[in-house]
């Protein structure tokens, strides 16, 4: 494991794992999203901070 970058102010770090037998979360496709799926969202908010939200899909097609 190698630390590539970190940001103490946001408590986020990026690591590189080589030759590691670890599970990888696939990037999802909104077209296959279904009610009940577990989702994770990462975004930079208007104040510049990074936000992470995790939850389950409760409905589709809303505005």
PDB file of N, CA, C and O in Angstrom:
ATOM      1  N   UNK A   1       0.850  -1.170   0.000  1.00  0.00           N
ATOM      2  CA  UNK A   1       0.000   0.000   0.000  1.00  0.00           C
ATOM      3  C   UNK A   1       0.896   1.233   0.000  1.00  0.00           C
ATOM      4  O   UNK A   1       1.874   1.311   0.744  1.00  0.00           O
ATOM      5  N   UNK A   2       0.537   2.203  -0.859  1.00  0.00           N
ATOM      6  CA  UNK A   2       1.314   3.431  -0.957  1.00  0.00           C
ATOM      7  C   UNK A   2       0.365   4.623  -0.859  1.00  0.00           C
ATOM      8  O   UNK A   2      -0.637   4.693  -1.571  1.00  0.00           O
ATOM      9  N   UNK A   3       0.690   5.551   0.024  1.00  0.00           N
ATOM     10  CA  UNK A   3      -0.088   6.782   0.148  1.00  0.00           C
ATOM     11  C   UNK A   3       0.270   7.683  -1.020  1.00  0.00           C
ATOM     12  O   UNK A   3       1.425   8.079  -1.172  1.00  0.00           O
ATOM     13  N   UNK A   4      -0.723   8.010  -1.850  1.00  0.00           N
ATOM     14  CA  UNK A   4      -0.487   8.887  -2.994  1.00  0.00           C
ATOM     15  C   UNK A   4      -0.697  10.346  -2.643  1.00  0.00           C
ATOM     16  O   UNK A   4       0.053  11.218  -3.080  1.00  0.00           O
ATOM     17  N   UNK A   5      -1.729  10.603  -1.846  1.00  0.00           N
ATOM     18  CA  UNK A   5      -2.049  11.990  -1.495  1.00  0.00           C
ATOM     19  C   UNK A   5      -2.965  12.005  -0.285  1.00  0.00           C
ATOM     20  O   UNK A   5      -3.760  11.085  -0.093  1.00  0.00           O
ATOM     21  N   UNK A   6      -2.858  13.038   0.527  1.00  0.00           N
ATOM     22  CA  UNK A   6      -3.794  13.186   1.637  1.00  0.00           C
ATOM     23  C   UNK A   6      -4.080  14.658   1.890  1.00  0.00           C
ATOM     24  O   UNK A   6      -3.297  15.541   1.538  1.00  0.00           O
ATOM     25  N   UNK A   7      -5.215  14.886   2.504  1.00  0.00           N
ATOM     26  CA  UNK A   7      -5.644  16.241   2.832  1.00  0.00           C
ATOM     27  C   UNK A   7      -6.158  16.231   4.266  1.00  0.00           C
ATOM     28  O   UNK A   7      -7.318  15.893   4.500  1.00  0.00           O
ATOM     29  N   UNK A   8      -5.322  16.592   5.221  1.00  0.00           N
ATOM     30  CA  UNK A   8      -5.730  16.560   6.624  1.00  0.00           C
ATOM     31  C   UNK A   8      -6.953  17.419   6.932  1.00  0.00           C
ATOM     32  O   UNK A   8      -7.702  17.107   7.858  1.00  0.00           O
ATOM     33  N   UNK A   9      -7.170  18.494   6.175  1.00  0.00           N
ATOM     34  CA  UNK A   9      -8.306  19.365   6.472  1.00  0.00           C
ATOM     35  C   UNK A   9      -9.640  18.704   6.153  1.00  0.00           C
ATOM     36  O   UNK A   9     -10.658  19.066   6.743  1.00  0.00           O
ATOM     37  N   UNK A  10      -9.656  17.736   5.225  1.00  0.00           N
ATOM     38  CA  UNK A  10     -10.894  17.028   4.886  1.00  0.00           C
ATOM     39  C   UNK A  10     -10.863  15.579   5.347  1.00  0.00           C
ATOM     40  O   UNK A  10     -11.850  14.860   5.194  1.00  0.00           O
ATOM     41  N   UNK A  11      -9.735  15.140   5.914  1.00  0.00           N
ATOM     42  CA  UNK A  11      -9.572  13.776   6.415  1.00  0.00           C
ATOM     43  C   UNK A  11      -9.789  12.744   5.297  1.00  0.00           C
ATOM     44  O   UNK A  11     -10.414  11.704   5.507  1.00  0.00           O
ATOM     45  N   UNK A  12      -9.257  13.058   4.104  1.00  0.00           N
ATOM     46  CA  UNK A  12      -9.361  12.157   2.960  1.00  0.00           C
ATOM     47  C   UNK A  12      -7.955  11.809   2.487  1.00  0.00           C
ATOM     48  O   UNK A  12      -7.072  12.666   2.455  1.00  0.00           O
ATOM     49  N   UNK A  13      -7.758  10.561   2.126  1.00  0.00           N
ATOM     50  CA  UNK A  13      -6.477  10.110   1.602  1.00  0.00           C
ATOM     51  C   UNK A  13      -6.720   9.195   0.411  1.00  0.00           C
ATOM     52  O   UNK A  13      -7.748   8.523   0.325  1.00  0.00           O
ATOM     53  N   UNK A  14      -5.752   9.179  -0.509  1.00  0.00           N
ATOM     54  CA  UNK A  14      -5.813   8.295  -1.666  1.00  0.00           C
ATOM     55  C   UNK A  14      -4.628   7.344  -1.582  1.00  0.00           C
ATOM     56  O   UNK A  14      -3.478   7.769  -1.468  1.00  0.00           O
ATOM     57  N   UNK A  15      -4.930   6.052  -1.639  1.00  0.00           N
ATOM     58  CA  UNK A  15      -3.907   5.027  -1.562  1.00  0.00           C
ATOM     59  C   UNK A  15      -3.871   4.218  -2.842  1.00  0.00           C
ATOM     60  O   UNK A  15      -4.878   4.120  -3.544  1.00  0.00           O
ATOM     61  N   UNK A  16      -2.735   3.643  -3.151  1.00  0.00           N
ATOM     62  CA  UNK A  16      -2.605   2.697  -4.253  1.00  0.00           C
ATOM     63  C   UNK A  16      -2.279   1.330  -3.648  1.00  0.00           C
ATOM     64  O   UNK A  16      -1.348   1.181  -2.856  1.00  0.00           O
ATOM     65  N   UNK A  17      -3.079   0.340  -4.049  1.00  0.00           N
ATOM     66  CA  UNK A  17      -2.865  -1.033  -3.609  1.00  0.00           C
ATOM     67  C   UNK A  17      -2.411  -1.843  -4.810  1.00  0.00           C
ATOM     68  O   UNK A  17      -3.132  -1.932  -5.804  1.00  0.00           O
ATOM     69  N   UNK A  18      -1.248  -2.423  -4.734  1.00  0.00           N
ATOM     70  CA  UNK A  18      -0.750  -3.256  -5.820  1.00  0.00           C
ATOM     71  C   UNK A  18      -0.707  -4.706  -5.362  1.00  0.00           C
ATOM     72  O   UNK A  18      -0.328  -5.008  -4.231  1.00  0.00           O
ATOM     73  N   UNK A  19      -1.103  -5.592  -6.262  1.00  0.00           N
ATOM     74  CA  UNK A  19      -1.097  -7.024  -5.978  1.00  0.00           C
ATOM     75  C   UNK A  19      -1.896  -7.364  -4.725  1.00  0.00           C
ATOM     76  O   UNK A  19      -1.532  -8.265  -3.970  1.00  0.00           O
ATOM     77  N   UNK A  20      -2.971  -6.646  -4.517  1.00  0.00           N
ATOM     78  CA  UNK A  20      -3.814  -6.893  -3.349  1.00  0.00           C
ATOM     79  C   UNK A  20      -5.097  -7.585  -3.794  1.00  0.00           C
ATOM     80  O   UNK A  20      -5.708  -7.200  -4.792  1.00  0.00           O
ATOM     81  N   UNK A  21      -5.487  -8.578  -3.067  1.00  0.00           N
ATOM     82  CA  UNK A  21      -6.727  -9.291  -3.368  1.00  0.00           C
ATOM     83  C   UNK A  21      -7.839  -8.705  -2.497  1.00  0.00           C
ATOM     84  O   UNK A  21      -8.262  -9.304  -1.509  1.00  0.00           O
ATOM     85  N   UNK A  22      -8.302  -7.509  -2.896  1.00  0.00           N
ATOM     86  CA  UNK A  22      -9.341  -6.825  -2.139  1.00  0.00           C
ATOM     87  C   UNK A  22     -10.528  -6.533  -3.057  1.00  0.00           C
ATOM     88  O   UNK A  22     -10.342  -6.328  -4.256  1.00  0.00           O
ATOM     89  N   UNK A  23     -11.733  -6.513  -2.513  1.00  0.00           N
ATOM     90  CA  UNK A  23     -12.902  -6.215  -3.357  1.00  0.00           C
ATOM     91  C   UNK A  23     -12.903  -4.754  -3.795  1.00  0.00           C
ATOM     92  O   UNK A  23     -12.426  -3.874  -3.077  1.00  0.00           O
ATOM     93  N   UNK A  24     -13.440  -4.516  -4.969  1.00  0.00           N
ATOM     94  CA  UNK A  24     -13.517  -3.172  -5.529  1.00  0.00           C
ATOM     95  C   UNK A  24     -14.983  -2.847  -5.783  1.00  0.00           C
ATOM     96  O   UNK A  24     -15.717  -3.658  -6.348  1.00  0.00           O
ATOM     97  N   UNK A  25     -15.400  -1.669  -5.368  1.00  0.00           N
ATOM     98  CA  UNK A  25     -16.773  -1.231  -5.617  1.00  0.00           C
ATOM     99  C   UNK A  25     -16.870  -0.714  -7.049  1.00  0.00           C
ATOM    100  O   UNK A  25     -16.107   0.170  -7.439  1.00  0.00           O
ATOM    101  N   UNK A  26     -17.800  -1.254  -7.834  1.00  0.00           N
ATOM    102  CA  UNK A  26     -17.929  -0.783  -9.212  1.00  0.00           C
ATOM    103  C   UNK A  26     -18.615   0.582  -9.268  1.00  0.00           C
ATOM    104  O   UNK A  26     -19.414   0.928  -8.398  1.00  0.00           O
ATOM    105  N   UNK A  27     -18.290   1.340 -10.295  1.00  0.00           N
ATOM    106  CA  UNK A  27     -18.987   2.602 -10.555  1.00  0.00           C
ATOM    107  C   UNK A  27     -20.343   2.229 -11.120  1.00  0.00           C
ATOM    108  O   UNK A  27     -20.427   1.436 -12.058  1.00  0.00           O
ATOM    109  N   UNK A  28     -21.394   2.785 -10.566  1.00  0.00           N
ATOM    110  CA  UNK A  28     -22.739   2.422 -10.967  1.00  0.00           C
ATOM    111  C   UNK A  28     -23.205   3.081 -12.250  1.00  0.00           C
ATOM    112  O   UNK A  28     -22.567   3.996 -12.770  1.00  0.00           O
ATOM    113  N   UNK A  29     -24.317   2.602 -12.741  1.00  0.00           N
ATOM    114  CA  UNK A  29     -24.963   3.148 -13.933  1.00  0.00           C
ATOM    115  C   UNK A  29     -26.391   3.502 -13.532  1.00  0.00           C
ATOM    116  O   UNK A  29     -27.160   2.622 -13.147  1.00  0.00           O
ATOM    117  N   UNK A  30     -26.751   4.778 -13.617  1.00  0.00           N
ATOM    118  CA  UNK A  30     -28.070   5.235 -13.181  1.00  0.00           C
ATOM    119  C   UNK A  30     -29.198   4.528 -13.924  1.00  0.00           C
ATOM    120  O   UNK A  30     -30.311   4.437 -13.407  1.00  0.00           O
ATOM    121  N   UNK A  31     -28.932   4.032 -15.116  1.00  0.00           N
ATOM    122  CA  UNK A  31     -29.965   3.344 -15.896  1.00  0.00           C
ATOM    123  C   UNK A  31     -30.355   2.002 -15.280  1.00  0.00           C
ATOM    124  O   UNK A  31     -31.445   1.497 -15.548  1.00  0.00           O
ATOM    125  N   UNK A  32     -29.485   1.423 -14.461  1.00  0.00           N
ATOM    126  CA  UNK A  32     -29.779   0.131 -13.840  1.00  0.00           C
ATOM    127  C   UNK A  32     -30.159   0.261 -12.369  1.00  0.00           C
ATOM    128  O   UNK A  32     -30.353  -0.746 -11.689  1.00  0.00           O
ATOM    129  N   UNK A  33     -30.266   1.486 -11.876  1.00  0.00           N
ATOM    130  CA  UNK A  33     -30.594   1.747 -10.483  1.00  0.00           C
ATOM    131  C   UNK A  33     -32.004   1.266 -10.152  1.00  0.00           C
ATOM    132  O   UNK A  33     -32.936   1.468 -10.931  1.00  0.00           O
ATOM    133  N   UNK A  34     -32.152   0.630  -8.993  1.00  0.00           N
ATOM    134  CA  UNK A  34     -33.454   0.115  -8.558  1.00  0.00           C
ATOM    135  C   UNK A  34     -33.707   0.517  -7.107  1.00  0.00           C
ATOM    136  O   UNK A  34     -32.771   0.758  -6.345  1.00  0.00           O
ATOM    137  N   UNK A  35     -34.972   0.585  -6.743  1.00  0.00           N
ATOM    138  CA  UNK A  35     -35.343   0.847  -5.354  1.00  0.00           C
ATOM    139  C   UNK A  35     -34.723  -0.238  -4.486  1.00  0.00           C
ATOM    140  O   UNK A  35     -34.807  -1.425  -4.801  1.00  0.00           O
ATOM    141  N   UNK A  36     -34.106   0.180  -3.396  1.00  0.00           N
ATOM    142  CA  UNK A  36     -33.458  -0.755  -2.491  1.00  0.00           C
ATOM    143  C   UNK A  36     -31.954  -0.838  -2.669  1.00  0.00           C
ATOM    144  O   UNK A  36     -31.261  -1.349  -1.790  1.00  0.00           O
ATOM    145  N   UNK A  37     -31.431  -0.348  -3.788  1.00  0.00           N
ATOM    146  CA  UNK A  37     -29.980  -0.357  -3.989  1.00  0.00           C
ATOM    147  C   UNK A  37     -29.305   0.569  -2.982  1.00  0.00           C
ATOM    148  O   UNK A  37     -29.833   1.629  -2.646  1.00  0.00           O
ATOM    149  N   UNK A  38     -28.149   0.160  -2.514  1.00  0.00           N
ATOM    150  CA  UNK A  38     -27.334   0.982  -1.625  1.00  0.00           C
ATOM    151  C   UNK A  38     -26.445   1.867  -2.492  1.00  0.00           C
ATOM    152  O   UNK A  38     -25.808   1.378  -3.426  1.00  0.00           O
ATOM    153  N   UNK A  39     -26.394   3.165  -2.192  1.00  0.00           N
ATOM    154  CA  UNK A  39     -25.612   4.104  -2.997  1.00  0.00           C
ATOM    155  C   UNK A  39     -24.714   4.975  -2.121  1.00  0.00           C
ATOM    156  O   UNK A  39     -25.010   5.227  -0.953  1.00  0.00           O
ATOM    157  N   UNK A  40     -23.620   5.424  -2.711  1.00  0.00           N
ATOM    158  CA  UNK A  40     -22.678   6.333  -2.060  1.00  0.00           C
ATOM    159  C   UNK A  40     -22.458   7.513  -2.996  1.00  0.00           C
ATOM    160  O   UNK A  40     -22.191   7.321  -4.182  1.00  0.00           O
ATOM    161  N   UNK A  41     -22.567   8.716  -2.484  1.00  0.00           N
ATOM    162  CA  UNK A  41     -22.370   9.923  -3.273  1.00  0.00           C
ATOM    163  C   UNK A  41     -21.239  10.740  -2.664  1.00  0.00           C
ATOM    164  O   UNK A  41     -21.215  10.967  -1.455  1.00  0.00           O
ATOM    165  N   UNK A  42     -20.312  11.179  -3.492  1.00  0.00           N
ATOM    166  CA  UNK A  42     -19.230  12.074  -3.071  1.00  0.00           C
ATOM    167  C   UNK A  42     -19.336  13.337  -3.914  1.00  0.00           C
ATOM    168  O   UNK A  42     -19.443  13.256  -5.138  1.00  0.00           O
ATOM    169  N   UNK A  43     -19.308  14.492  -3.278  1.00  0.00           N
ATOM    170  CA  UNK A  43     -19.434  15.746  -4.017  1.00  0.00           C
ATOM    171  C   UNK A  43     -18.757  16.880  -3.258  1.00  0.00           C
ATOM    172  O   UNK A  43     -18.593  16.822  -2.039  1.00  0.00           O
ATOM    173  N   UNK A  44     -18.373  17.895  -3.992  1.00  0.00           N
ATOM    174  CA  UNK A  44     -17.825  19.102  -3.368  1.00  0.00           C
ATOM    175  C   UNK A  44     -18.969  20.103  -3.236  1.00  0.00           C
ATOM    176  O   UNK A  44     -19.614  20.453  -4.225  1.00  0.00           O
ATOM    177  N   UNK A  45     -19.214  20.555  -2.025  1.00  0.00           N
ATOM    178  CA  UNK A  45     -20.321  21.483  -1.767  1.00  0.00           C
ATOM    179  C   UNK A  45     -19.932  22.907  -2.151  1.00  0.00           C
ATOM    180  O   UNK A  45     -18.775  23.180  -2.471  1.00  0.00           O
ATOM    181  N   UNK A  46     -20.896  23.799  -2.115  1.00  0.00           N
ATOM    182  CA  UNK A  46     -20.652  25.189  -2.519  1.00  0.00           C
ATOM    183  C   UNK A  46     -19.636  25.893  -1.626  1.00  0.00           C
ATOM    184  O   UNK A  46     -19.012  26.868  -2.046  1.00  0.00           O
ATOM    185  N   UNK A  47     -19.465  25.403  -0.387  1.00  0.00           N
ATOM    186  CA  UNK A  47     -18.462  26.015   0.492  1.00  0.00           C
ATOM    187  C   UNK A  47     -17.075  25.408   0.295  1.00  0.00           C
ATOM    188  O   UNK A  47     -16.137  25.751   1.016  1.00  0.00           O
ATOM    189  N   UNK A  48     -16.943  24.503  -0.686  1.00  0.00           N
ATOM    190  CA  UNK A  48     -15.640  23.924  -1.011  1.00  0.00           C
ATOM    191  C   UNK A  48     -15.307  22.648  -0.278  1.00  0.00           C
ATOM    192  O   UNK A  48     -14.289  22.022  -0.571  1.00  0.00           O
ATOM    193  N   UNK A  49     -16.132  22.245   0.663  1.00  0.00           N
ATOM    194  CA  UNK A  49     -15.878  21.012   1.404  1.00  0.00           C
ATOM    195  C   UNK A  49     -16.393  19.796   0.632  1.00  0.00           C
ATOM    196  O   UNK A  49     -17.335  19.899  -0.153  1.00  0.00           O
ATOM    197  N   UNK A  50     -15.769  18.657   0.863  1.00  0.00           N
ATOM    198  CA  UNK A  50     -16.217  17.420   0.239  1.00  0.00           C
ATOM    199  C   UNK A  50     -17.230  16.752   1.157  1.00  0.00           C
ATOM    200  O   UNK A  50     -17.000  16.618   2.359  1.00  0.00           O
ATOM    201  N   UNK A  51     -18.340  16.341   0.587  1.00  0.00           N
ATOM    202  CA  UNK A  51     -19.414  15.695   1.343  1.00  0.00           C
ATOM    203  C   UNK A  51     -19.590  14.268   0.843  1.00  0.00           C
ATOM    204  O   UNK A  51     -19.489  14.000  -0.354  1.00  0.00           O
ATOM    205  N   UNK A  52     -19.850  13.377   1.753  1.00  0.00           N
ATOM    206  CA  UNK A  52     -20.150  11.989   1.412  1.00  0.00           C
ATOM    207  C   UNK A  52     -21.496  11.633   2.024  1.00  0.00           C
ATOM    208  O   UNK A  52     -21.757  11.919   3.193  1.00  0.00           O
ATOM    209  N   UNK A  53     -22.341  11.009   1.222  1.00  0.00           N
ATOM    210  CA  UNK A  53     -23.659  10.587   1.677  1.00  0.00           C
ATOM    211  C   UNK A  53     -23.868   9.153   1.248  1.00  0.00           C
ATOM    212  O   UNK A  53     -23.567   8.791   0.111  1.00  0.00           O
ATOM    213  N   UNK A  54     -24.382   8.337   2.146  1.00  0.00           N
ATOM    214  CA  UNK A  54     -24.654   6.941   1.829  1.00  0.00           C
ATOM    215  C   UNK A  54     -26.086   6.634   2.249  1.00  0.00           C
ATOM    216  O   UNK A  54     -26.558   7.097   3.288  1.00  0.00           O
ATOM    217  N   UNK A  55     -26.760   5.854   1.431  1.00  0.00           N
ATOM    218  CA  UNK A  55     -28.135   5.504   1.782  1.00  0.00           C
ATOM    219  C   UNK A  55     -28.729   4.551   0.765  1.00  0.00           C
ATOM    220  O   UNK A  55     -28.055   4.098  -0.161  1.00  0.00           O
ATOM    221  N   UNK A  56     -29.994   4.259   0.955  1.00  0.00           N
ATOM    222  CA  UNK A  56     -30.699   3.362   0.057  1.00  0.00           C
ATOM    223  C   UNK A  56     -31.647   4.140  -0.838  1.00  0.00           C
ATOM    224  O   UNK A  56     -32.203   5.159  -0.431  1.00  0.00           O
ATOM    225  N   UNK A  57     -31.828   3.654  -2.059  1.00  0.00           N
ATOM    226  CA  UNK A  57     -32.750   4.282  -3.001  1.00  0.00           C
ATOM    227  C   UNK A  57     -34.170   3.942  -2.569  1.00  0.00           C
ATOM    228  O   UNK A  57     -34.520   2.767  -2.455  1.00  0.00           O
ATOM    229  N   UNK A  58     -34.988   4.959  -2.328  1.00  0.00           N
ATOM    230  CA  UNK A  58     -36.354   4.745  -1.889  1.00  0.00           C
ATOM    231  C   UNK A  58     -37.382   4.996  -2.986  1.00  0.00           C
ATOM    232  O   UNK A  58     -38.516   4.528  -2.887  1.00  0.00           O
ATOM    233  N   UNK A  59     -37.003   5.723  -4.022  1.00  0.00           N
ATOM    234  CA  UNK A  59     -37.930   6.009  -5.133  1.00  0.00           C
ATOM    235  C   UNK A  59     -37.132   6.381  -6.361  1.00  0.00           C
ATOM    236  O   UNK A  59     -35.975   6.791  -6.260  1.00  0.00           O
ATOM    237  N   UNK A  60     -37.743   6.241  -7.510  1.00  0.00           N
ATOM    238  CA  UNK A  60     -37.114   6.615  -8.782  1.00  0.00           C
ATOM    239  C   UNK A  60     -38.031   7.545  -9.554  1.00  0.00           C
ATOM    240  O   UNK A  60     -39.248   7.502  -9.372  1.00  0.00           O
ATOM    241  N   UNK A  61     -37.470   8.383 -10.412  1.00  0.00           N
ATOM    242  CA  UNK A  61     -38.258   9.220 -11.293  1.00  0.00           C
ATOM    243  C   UNK A  61     -38.753  10.518 -10.694  1.00  0.00           C
ATOM    244  O   UNK A  61     -39.537  11.225 -11.328  1.00  0.00           O
ATOM    245  N   UNK A  62     -38.322  10.846  -9.503  1.00  0.00           N
ATOM    246  CA  UNK A  62     -38.758  12.103  -8.884  1.00  0.00           C
ATOM    247  C   UNK A  62     -37.978  13.286  -9.411  1.00  0.00           C
ATOM    248  O   UNK A  62     -36.989  13.135 -10.128  1.00  0.00           O
ATOM    249  N   UNK A  63     -38.436  14.448  -9.048  1.00  0.00           N
ATOM    250  CA  UNK A  63     -37.733  15.664  -9.489  1.00  0.00           C
ATOM    251  C   UNK A  63     -37.020  16.297  -8.331  1.00  0.00           C
ATOM    252  O   UNK A  63     -36.370  17.329  -8.495  1.00  0.00           O
TER     253      UNK A  63
END
